[in-house]
Amino acid sequence: MSQEGKISRRQLFMAVGGAAVAAVAGGVLWQLSQPKPPTTTTQASATPQTTATPTTGGAAQGKLVILARSDYHQDAHDKALIPYFKERNPSVAVEYIPKGYNDLYQVAKLAMQRGAADYDVLYLDEPWVREFTQWAVPVDVDTTGYPPKLLEPVKAGNGLYAVPILGNFNFYFYRTDVLDQIGENKPKSMDDIMRIAETVQKRLAPKIYGFTGNFTVGQGSGAAGDAYALLLLTYGGAFFDPKDGVTPVLDSQEAVEALKTTKFFVKNGHPQITSWPDLRSIHESVYQGEAASGLVWNGWVQYVDDPQRSKVVGKVEVMPLPGRKGPVAHTGVWYYVVPKFSKNQETAKAFVKAVTSHEAQLKAQLVVNMPPTRATVFADAEVRRRNRLADSYAKIIEAGTPARTSPIWTAAQPRLNEVIARYFQDAVTAEEAVKQMHSILVEVSKKEGLI
């Protein structure tokens, strides 16, 4: 790539401000936490689905083609989001094209590079959003209920170039019964959280371990994109400069402290904390009462009060981590983008505005338990009746903070996990590990022409 090409690409990214964040694991955890879909749904995922109604009335007209995820992302669309839109726009035919995670990215990017008008709405995970802004048309939406931290990175004039819909967040949980047992109160600082984990590990293990979470070095995004990312934010550090979202800034004392704390939780955690066989095993460690506290995503604790799934009914509380700059939760959000190549931009905008509304997100929460991105959904009386943790989840949304804001994240994270693995094995110091991870981010960023 020429120097001129590098500059223009970097300027493009900086022009839109800080990025929407991401993590492969964070983006799919809600899906993985759900029961497997019935055979009919799986079969439907193999081919595009079209829903058509007579063209009588309706605010919008024509046909929409949505390129999006399969499995339970499709379930949320089929059972809640698309029906909500169709009720208000019966004249619009909606074709939903489901893809697997990697296929979705490749198909969407190829279509945009070709300037193809095949798709009117793209459903994208956070690591991809910054890359797709060059092809996005801003959408003017009502932003009531969205936390500012989710909106600032995706603002485009008076609109948003990417509109948040499904809200995964990574946060802290603790067992009230265990805290009572060891004489502790609700933690107010990281020192409290660390002391609780250590006390439980010393006094109650192996019956109950001090900590759980995704500290693995080979599963999903692993420690780098999960536990370490959240702890890095908590200590006030960052992978990338929040001002432009792409310049690596990991080489810091905050990053070193966060890495040392990561190792502390490994030493005072579940014996599988660095080697879970799959992501479901992590939330089972919560449901089976194997851990007193930990770092979890929405999907890992959504059944804590279901007696058919959980042994800790009524005993779990959730909260953002007490960060140095305020409460912190780590985001893993999915977005809608309307591509500039669409021949049905106005109808596409109408769809995005409708299905990201408070009412549509509320419907999806009640019908399929989709985690919202509007905190106001948790103020609804029916949601609060069903979920005693509704207030806590609203606070978690408000504390949501991006960590993996550069398009290079997906390529870099396996190498970061390798460094963290060496640190866990005492092969390198925390300071050396941070410098190595920073160098990896710089190397990959330069290769992609971002710095």
C-alpha positions in Angstrom: 0.0 0.0 0.0 1.3 3.4 -0.9 1.9 6.1 1.8 -0.9 8.1 0.2 -3.2 5.1 0.6 -2.3 4.8 4.3 -3.0 8.4 5.0 -6.4 8.4 3.3 -7.5 5.3 5.1 -6.4 6.6 8.5 -8.1 9.9 7.9 -11.3 8.1 7.0 -11.2 6.2 10.3 -10.3 9.3 12.4 -13.1 11.4 10.8 -15.7 9.3 12.4 -14.2 9.4 15.9 -13.7 6.5 18.3 -15.0 3.2 17.2 -17.6 0.7 18.1 -15.9 -2.1 20.0 -15.8 -5.7 19.7 -15.0 -9.3 20.4 -15.8 -12.4 18.6 -16.7 -14.1 21.8 -18.7 -11.1 23.1 -20.6 -10.8 19.9 -21.8 -14.4 19.9 -22.2 -15.2 23.6 -25.9 -14.4 23.7 -26.4 -16.9 20.8 -24.3 -19.6 22.4 -26.2 -19.4 25.7 -29.5 -20.2 24.1 -31.0 -23.7 23.7 -30.4 -25.2 20.3 -33.1 -24.2 17.7 -35.6 -26.7 16.4 -34.8 -28.5 13.2 -37.1 -26.2 11.2 -35.1 -23.2 12.2 -31.8 -24.8 11.4 -33.2 -25.8 8.0 -34.5 -22.3 7.4 -31.1 -20.9 8.1 -29.7 -22.6 5.0 -31.7 -20.5 2.6 -32.9 -16.9 2.4 -36.4 -16.3 3.9 -38.9 -14.0 2.4 -41.9 -12.6 4.2 -44.4 -10.8 1.9 -47.8 -9.2 2.5 -50.3 -7.5 0.2 -49.1 -4.0 -0.7 -51.9 -2.1 1.0 -51.0 0.8 3.2 -47.8 1.0 5.3 -45.4 3.9 5.7 -42.7 2.2 3.6 -42.8 0.4 0.2 -40.8 -2.1 -1.8 -38.5 -4.9 -0.7 -35.6 -5.2 1.7 -32.8 -7.6 1.7 -31.0 -8.0 5.1 -27.6 -9.7 5.3 -27.3 -10.9 8.9 -26.4 -13.7 11.3 -28.0 -17.2 11.5 -29.0 -19.1 14.6 -30.5 -17.0 17.4 -29.8 -13.7 15.8 -32.1 -14.9 13.1 -34.5 -16.1 15.8 -34.7 -12.5 17.3 -35.4 -11.1 13.8 -38.0 -13.8 12.8 -39.9 -13.8 16.1 -39.7 -10.1 17.2 -37.9 -7.5 15.1 -39.2 -8.2 11.6 -42.8 -8.8 12.8 -42.6 -5.5 14.6 -41.6 -3.7 11.4 -44.1 -5.6 9.3 -47.0 -4.6 11.6 -46.3 -1.0 10.7 -45.1 -1.5 7.1 -47.2 -4.4 5.6 -46.4 -3.3 2.1 -42.7 -4.1 2.5 -41.4 -7.6 1.6 -38.4 -8.5 3.9 -35.8 -11.1 2.8 -33.5 -12.2 5.6 -30.3 -13.8 4.4 -28.6 -15.7 7.3 -24.9 -16.4 7.4 -22.4 -17.9 9.9 -20.1 -15.5 11.7 -17.1 -15.6 9.4 -19.2 -15.9 6.2 -21.2 -12.8 7.2 -18.1 -10.7 7.4 -16.6 -12.0 4.1 -19.8 -11.7 2.1 -20.6 -8.2 3.4 -17.1 -6.9 2.7 -16.9 -8.4 -0.7 -20.3 -6.9 -1.7 -19.1 -3.5 -0.5 -15.8 -3.7 -2.3 -17.7 -4.5 -5.5 -20.2 -1.7 -4.9 -23.0 -4.2 -5.2 -26.6 -3.2 -4.4 -27.5 -6.8 -3.3 -28.2 -5.8 0.3 -30.1 -3.0 1.9 -29.3 -3.6 5.5 -26.1 -5.1 7.0 -26.1 -6.6 10.5 -22.5 -6.3 11.8 -20.4 -7.2 14.8 -18.5 -4.4 16.5 -15.0 -5.3 15.3 -16.2 -4.7 11.7 -18.1 -1.5 12.1 -15.2 1.0 11.7 -14.2 -0.7 8.5 -17.7 -0.4 7.0 -18.2 3.3 7.8 -16.8 4.2 4.3 -19.8 2.5 2.8 -22.5 3.6 5.3 -25.3 6.0 5.0 -26.2 7.9 8.2 -29.5 7.1 9.8 -31.4 9.6 11.9 -32.8 7.8 14.9 -34.3 8.7 18.3 -31.4 8.1 20.7 -33.4 8.1 23.9 -32.2 5.4 26.2 -28.9 4.8 24.5 -25.8 5.3 26.7 -23.6 8.1 25.3 -20.6 5.8 25.1 -22.4 3.6 22.5 -23.4 6.6 20.4 -20.2 8.8 20.4 -18.2 6.4 18.3 -20.8 6.0 15.6 -22.1 9.5 15.2 -22.2 10.9 11.7 -23.5 14.5 11.7 -27.0 14.4 13.0 -27.3 10.7 12.5 -25.5 7.4 13.2 -23.6 5.5 10.6 -24.2 2.3 12.6 -27.2 1.8 14.9 -26.8 -0.4 18.0 -29.3 -3.2 18.4 -28.2 -6.4 20.3 -26.5 -5.4 23.5 -23.9 -7.9 24.9 -22.0 -6.6 27.9 -19.2 -8.1 30.1 -19.5 -7.4 33.8 -19.0 -8.6 37.4 -21.2 -11.0 39.3 -21.1 -12.2 42.9 -23.0 -14.6 45.2 -24.7 -12.9 48.1 -24.9 -16.1 50.1 -21.2 -16.7 49.8 -20.4 -13.1 50.8 -22.6 -13.6 53.9 -20.7 -16.8 54.6 -17.3 -15.1 54.6 -18.5 -11.9 56.3 -18.2 -9.6 53.2 -20.4 -6.9 51.8 -21.1 -5.8 48.3 -17.7 -4.8 46.8 -17.0 -1.2 46.2 -13.4 -1.4 44.8 -11.1 -3.7 42.9 -9.4 -4.4 46.2 -12.7 -5.6 47.6 -13.3 -7.9 44.6 -9.8 -9.4 44.8 -10.0 -9.9 48.6 -13.4 -11.7 48.2 -11.9 -14.1 45.5 -8.9 -14.8 47.6 -10.8 -15.4 50.8 -13.3 -17.8 49.0 -10.4 -19.7 47.4 -8.6 -20.2 50.7 -11.7 -21.0 52.8 -14.2 -22.7 50.5 -12.4 -24.3 47.6 -12.9 -26.9 46.1 -16.6 -26.7 47.0 -16.8 -23.1 45.8 -14.0 -21.4 43.9 -13.2 -17.7 44.2 -13.5 -16.6 40.5 -14.7 -17.6 37.1 -14.8 -16.1 33.6 -13.1 -16.4 30.2 -9.4 -16.4 31.0 -8.6 -19.0 28.4 -5.9 -18.7 25.8 -7.5 -20.7 23.1 -11.3 -20.4 23.3 -13.2 -17.7 21.4 -11.5 -14.3 21.9 -10.0 -15.8 25.1 -8.3 -13.8 27.9 -7.2 -11.0 25.6 -10.6 -10.1 24.3 -12.6 -11.0 27.4 -11.4 -10.9 31.0 -8.2 -8.9 30.2 -10.1 -6.4 28.0 -12.5 -5.6 30.8 -9.8 -5.4 33.5 -7.8 -3.1 31.2 -10.7 -0.7 31.0 -11.2 -0.9 34.7 -7.7 0.2 35.4 -8.0 3.1 33.0 -6.0 1.6 30.2 -6.8 0.9 26.5 -5.7 -1.2 23.6 -6.2 1.8 21.2 -6.3 5.5 21.6 -9.9 6.5 22.3 -9.4 9.6 20.3 -9.0 7.8 17.0 -9.8 4.2 17.9 -6.8 2.7 15.9 -3.5 3.9 17.4 -2.1 1.3 19.8 -1.6 2.7 23.4 -1.3 -0.6 25.3 2.2 0.0 26.6 1.2 1.6 29.9 1.4 1.0 33.7 -2.4 0.5 33.7 -2.0 -2.4 31.2 0.6 -3.9 33.5 -1.6 -3.6 36.5 -4.6 -5.1 34.7 -2.5 -8.1 33.5 -1.2 -8.7 37.0 -4.8 -8.7 38.3 -5.8 -11.1 35.5 -3.2 -13.5 36.8 -4.4 -13.0 40.4 -7.9 -14.2 39.4 -6.4 -17.2 37.6 -4.6 -18.2 40.8 -7.8 -17.7 42.9 -10.2 -19.1 40.4 -11.9 -22.2 39.0 -9.4 -24.9 38.0 -10.6 -24.7 34.4 -10.5 -20.9 34.2 -7.7 -20.9 31.6 -8.7 -24.0 29.8 -12.5 -24.2 29.4 -13.5 -26.8 26.7 -16.2 -24.4 25.4 -18.0 -21.2 26.4 -21.0 -23.0 27.7 -18.9 -24.5 30.4 -18.2 -21.1 31.8 -21.8 -20.2 32.4 -22.4 -23.6 33.8 -19.8 -22.8 36.5 -22.1 -20.1 37.5 -25.4 -22.0 37.3 -24.0 -25.0 39.2 -22.7 -22.8 42.0 -19.1 -23.6 41.4 -17.8 -20.0 41.8 -18.5 -17.1 44.2 -17.8 -14.4 41.7 -16.4 -13.6 38.2 -16.6 -11.8 34.9 -19.6 -12.8 32.7 -21.7 -11.8 29.7 -25.4 -11.4 29.6 -26.0 -14.8 28.2 -24.0 -16.6 30.9 -26.3 -15.5 33.7 -29.7 -15.0 32.1 -31.0 -18.3 33.7 -29.6 -17.8 37.2 -33.1 -17.5 38.6 -34.5 -20.4 36.6 -34.8 -23.4 39.0 -34.7 -25.8 36.1 -31.3 -24.5 35.0 -29.7 -23.0 38.1 -28.7 -24.0 41.6 -28.2 -20.4 42.7 -31.7 -19.0 42.3 -32.0 -15.6 44.0 -28.3 -15.6 45.1 -26.6 -13.8 42.2 -26.1 -10.1 41.8 -24.5 -8.3 38.8 -22.8 -4.9 38.5 -20.2 -3.0 36.5 -16.7 -3.2 37.7 -15.6 -0.2 39.9 -13.1 1.4 37.6 -10.7 4.2 38.3 -12.6 6.5 36.0 -16.1 5.3 37.0 -18.2 2.1 36.6 -17.0 -0.1 33.7 -18.6 -2.8 31.6 -17.1 -4.1 28.4 -19.3 -4.0 25.3 -19.9 -6.6 22.6 -22.7 -5.0 20.5 -24.2 -5.8 17.1 -25.1 -2.9 14.7 -27.2 -2.2 11.6 -25.6 -0.4 8.7 -27.4 0.9 5.6 -24.9 0.7 2.7 -24.7 3.5 0.2 -25.1 1.1 -2.6 -28.6 0.1 -1.6 -31.4 1.0 -4.1 -33.9 1.1 -1.3 -32.1 3.4 1.2 -35.3 5.1 2.5 -37.0 1.9 3.2 -33.8 0.5 4.8 -33.6 3.5 7.0 -37.2 3.1 8.0 -36.5 -0.5 9.0 -33.5 0.3 11.1 -35.3 3.2 12.8 -38.3 0.9 13.6 -36.5 -2.2 14.9 -33.9 -0.3 17.0 -36.7 1.7 18.7 -37.5 1.3 22.4 -40.7 -0.6 21.6 -39.0 -3.0 19.2 -36.2 -3.8 21.6 -38.7 -4.3 24.4 -40.6 -6.8 22.2 -37.4 -8.7 21.4 -36.5 -8.7 25.1 -39.9 -10.1 26.1 -40.3 -12.6 23.2 -36.8 -14.0 22.8 -34.9 -12.5 25.8 -32.7 -10.4 23.4 -30.3 -8.2 25.4 -31.2 -4.6 24.5 -28.9 -1.6 23.8 -31.4 0.9 25.2 -31.2 1.0 29.0 -34.8 2.2 29.2 -36.0 -1.3 28.2 -35.1 -2.4 31.7 -37.5 0.2 33.2 -40.5 -1.5 31.6 -42.9 -2.9 34.3 -43.2 -6.4 32.6 -39.4 -6.7 32.2 -38.9 -5.8 35.8 -41.5 -8.3 36.9 -39.7 -11.0 35.0 -36.2 -10.0 35.9 -35.2 -8.9 39.4 -31.9 -7.8 38.1 -33.4 -5.3 35.6 -32.1 -2.2 37.5 -28.6 -3.7 37.6 -28.6 -4.4 33.9 -29.6 -0.9 33.1 -26.6 0.4 35.1 -24.4 -2.1 33.2 -25.6 -0.7 29.8 -24.8 2.8 31.0 -21.3 1.7 32.0 -20.6 0.0 28.6 -17.2 1.0 27.2 -15.5 0.0 24.0 -12.1 -1.7 24.2 -11.4 -3.4 20.8 -12.0 -0.4 18.6 -9.6 -1.2 15.7 -10.4 -3.3 12.6 -7.2 -5.2 13.3 -8.6 -6.8 16.5 -9.7 -10.1 15.1 -6.4 -10.7 13.4 -4.3 -9.6 16.4 -6.1 -11.3 19.3 -4.8 -14.9 18.8 -1.2 -13.6 19.1 -2.1 -11.5 22.2 -3.5 -14.7 23.8 -0.2 -16.5 23.1 1.6 -13.7 25.0 -0.8 -13.9 27.9 -0.4 -17.7 28.0 3.4 -17.2 28.3 2.8 -14.8 31.2 0.5 -17.2 32.9 3.3 -19.8 32.7 5.8 -17.3 34.2 7.8 -17.3 31.0 7.7 -13.5 30.8 7.0 -10.7 33.2 3.9 -8.6 33.1 6.0 -5.7 31.8 7.5 -7.8 29.0 4.1 -9.2 28.1 2.5 -5.8 27.8 5.4 -4.6 25.6 5.1 -7.6 23.4 1.3 -7.2 23.0 1.8 -3.5 22.2 4.3 -4.4 19.5 1.9 -6.9 18.0 -0.8 -4.2 17.8 1.6 -1.8 16.2 2.8 -4.4 13.7 -0.6 -5.4 12.5 -1.9 -1.8 12.4 1.0 -0.8 10.2 0.4 -3.8 7.9 -3.2 -2.6 7.5 -2.1 1.0 6.9 -3.8 2.4 9.9 -0.7 4.1 11.5 
